[in-house]
């Protein structure tokens, strides 16, 4: 990844979120896959916020073309958890940091019949590419609409060359 060029870094809470992100990564155009990096799991949603604050926020200051996705479980407390996450994002980075995740936890997406984590991630990426909401419109993901719209504006053309 060339840090001097626009790129996206995903910080997943747990292994299920990592698998979702990896599925998404597989749908990114092959010649643009180097512009998306999925980090190792943080270990919990608080750990995502702590890692972001302690390491990634300062890195984003050095790399002004970096976008960051904090991929967390909302554990059925979307508004409060989103508010807590956004409170940890420095004001000068708010346009480049996105907080996304399942309303409860990714396991519920599988239970709802959306497929394996990888398949769900692939479907999420197709929705991003095509600006549809077949998967993102699911009851367990639709709360992400605002963040997803912002994310699409910034990274859709970066990751999908057919745009």
Backbone torsions as a table, in degrees:
resi	resn	phi	psi	omega
1	UNK	NA	129.0	175.4
2	UNK	-88.9	109.8	-175.6
3	UNK	-67.8	-16.0	179.4
4	UNK	-81.2	-13.5	179.1
5	UNK	-104.8	157.8	177.0
6	UNK	-57.3	136.5	179.4
7	UNK	-156.8	162.9	-176.9
8	UNK	-122.2	133.6	176.6
9	UNK	-120.1	130.8	179.9
10	UNK	-111.0	127.0	177.5
11	UNK	-110.7	101.2	-177.4
12	UNK	-86.4	145.1	178.9
13	UNK	-66.8	-46.2	-172.9
14	UNK	-144.9	-177.8	-175.7
15	UNK	-65.8	-35.9	178.7
16	UNK	-62.0	-44.2	177.5
17	UNK	-66.2	-36.3	176.6
18	UNK	-61.4	-42.3	179.1
19	UNK	-65.7	-37.8	174.8
20	UNK	-59.6	-47.3	-179.1
21	UNK	-64.5	-38.6	177.9
22	UNK	-65.4	-38.5	175.3
23	UNK	-61.9	-43.8	176.7
24	UNK	-58.4	-45.1	-178.2
25	UNK	-58.8	-35.4	179.9
26	UNK	-65.9	-24.0	-178.7
27	UNK	-88.0	-15.3	178.1
28	UNK	-65.8	142.0	180.0
29	UNK	-51.5	134.9	-172.7
30	UNK	-56.3	-35.9	-178.7
31	UNK	-80.7	1.1	179.1
32	UNK	-121.7	1.9	-177.3
33	UNK	-62.2	-26.9	179.7
34	UNK	-69.2	-11.3	-179.5
35	UNK	-91.0	2.7	176.6
36	UNK	-128.4	126.5	179.3
37	UNK	-127.3	129.5	175.6
38	UNK	-101.6	120.1	-178.7
39	UNK	-80.2	165.4	172.6
40	UNK	-62.2	157.9	-177.6
41	UNK	-63.7	146.4	-179.2
42	UNK	-84.6	-34.4	178.0
43	UNK	112.7	-7.3	179.0
44	UNK	167.8	164.0	-175.6
45	UNK	-67.4	-35.5	176.0
46	UNK	-65.9	-38.1	178.0
47	UNK	-64.3	-36.3	175.2
48	UNK	-59.0	-49.1	-179.1
49	UNK	-64.3	-41.3	179.6
50	UNK	-65.1	-44.3	178.1
51	UNK	-63.9	-41.4	178.2
52	UNK	-59.6	-49.6	-177.6
53	UNK	-64.3	-42.1	-173.4
54	UNK	-81.7	-29.0	-175.0
55	UNK	-121.8	-51.5	-167.8
56	UNK	-78.6	-32.0	179.5
57	UNK	-61.4	-44.0	179.4
58	UNK	-68.6	-36.4	176.7
59	UNK	-62.9	-37.9	179.3
60	UNK	-65.3	-29.4	174.8
61	UNK	-65.2	-35.7	178.5
62	UNK	-79.3	-28.9	-175.9
63	UNK	-118.3	85.2	-173.1
64	UNK	-68.0	-7.8	178.6
65	UNK	-99.3	5.6	-179.3
66	UNK	-84.0	135.2	169.3
67	UNK	-111.6	146.9	-175.6
68	UNK	-129.5	132.6	174.2
69	UNK	-112.3	121.2	174.4
70	UNK	-96.4	110.0	-173.3
71	UNK	-102.8	104.1	-173.0
72	UNK	-127.2	164.9	169.5
73	UNK	-89.2	135.2	178.4
74	UNK	-89.5	-8.2	174.5
75	UNK	46.1	43.2	178.1
76	UNK	58.5	28.2	177.7
77	UNK	-137.5	52.6	-171.1
78	UNK	-54.0	-55.8	-173.2
79	UNK	-61.1	-47.4	-178.6
80	UNK	-66.0	-42.8	-177.6
81	UNK	-69.4	-39.3	177.4
82	UNK	-64.2	-41.3	178.3
83	UNK	-61.8	-43.2	178.5
84	UNK	-63.6	-41.7	-179.4
85	UNK	-65.7	-46.7	-178.1
86	UNK	-65.4	-29.3	177.4
87	UNK	-65.8	-21.1	-178.7
88	UNK	-91.6	-4.9	-178.6
89	UNK	-95.3	119.0	178.5
90	UNK	-57.8	143.6	-174.9
91	UNK	-54.1	-39.1	-177.6
92	UNK	-70.8	-8.1	179.5
93	UNK	-109.4	-2.9	-171.7
94	UNK	-59.8	-28.9	179.6
95	UNK	-78.1	-10.5	-177.2
96	UNK	-116.8	2.7	179.7
97	UNK	-120.6	134.5	-176.1
98	UNK	-128.6	138.4	-179.5
99	UNK	-114.4	115.2	-177.4
100	UNK	-130.7	159.9	174.7
101	UNK	164.8	170.8	177.7
102	UNK	-70.9	146.3	-179.5
103	UNK	-57.3	-42.2	177.3
104	UNK	-105.3	-79.9	177.0
105	UNK	-155.6	157.5	-176.6
106	UNK	-58.2	-29.3	178.9
107	UNK	-56.8	-33.4	179.2
108	UNK	-66.5	-28.6	177.2
109	UNK	-66.0	-41.8	176.8
110	UNK	-66.0	-44.3	180.0
111	UNK	-60.9	-32.1	179.7
112	UNK	-76.1	-1.2	175.0
113	UNK	88.1	21.0	-179.4
114	UNK	-84.1	-3.0	177.3
115	UNK	106.6	-166.1	177.7
116	UNK	-72.2	166.3	177.8
117	UNK	-58.1	-43.4	179.7
118	UNK	-61.7	-44.1	178.3
119	UNK	-62.1	-39.8	178.6
120	UNK	-64.4	-44.0	177.4
121	UNK	-61.6	-40.8	176.4
122	UNK	-60.5	-44.3	-179.9
123	UNK	-66.1	-37.8	176.9
124	UNK	-61.5	-42.1	179.7
125	UNK	-66.4	-40.3	177.0
126	UNK	-60.1	-42.5	176.4
127	UNK	-59.2	-41.7	179.6
128	UNK	-65.1	-44.6	-179.6
129	UNK	-61.6	-46.0	-172.3
130	UNK	-93.5	-0.3	-177.1
131	UNK	54.2	46.5	175.5
132	UNK	-113.9	177.9	178.7
133	UNK	-136.2	35.3	179.5
134	UNK	-57.5	-44.0	179.3
135	UNK	-97.2	-46.6	-179.2
136	UNK	-63.3	-19.9	178.6
137	UNK	-83.5	-3.9	178.6
138	UNK	-61.6	148.3	-177.3
139	UNK	-54.5	-28.9	-179.5
140	UNK	-85.4	-4.3	-178.4
141	UNK	-128.7	-15.2	-172.2
142	UNK	-63.3	-21.9	177.3
143	UNK	-64.1	-15.6	179.8
144	UNK	-80.7	0.4	-170.4
145	UNK	-52.8	-46.7	-178.9
146	UNK	-63.3	-48.3	178.8
147	UNK	-65.6	-39.4	-179.5
148	UNK	-63.9	-41.8	177.4
149	UNK	-59.8	-44.8	178.1
150	UNK	-62.2	-44.5	-179.1
151	UNK	-61.7	-46.2	179.9
152	UNK	-58.0	-41.6	-179.9
153	UNK	-58.2	-36.5	-174.3
154	UNK	-91.5	-35.1	-169.5
155	UNK	-120.8	-7.1	-177.0
156	UNK	-57.1	-51.5	-178.5
157	UNK	-70.6	-22.9	177.9
158	UNK	-69.5	-39.9	-173.5
159	UNK	-96.0	-20.7	-175.3
160	UNK	-124.2	106.3	-173.4
161	UNK	-71.0	-18.1	-178.2
162	UNK	-77.9	6.4	-178.8
163	UNK	-88.1	NA	NA
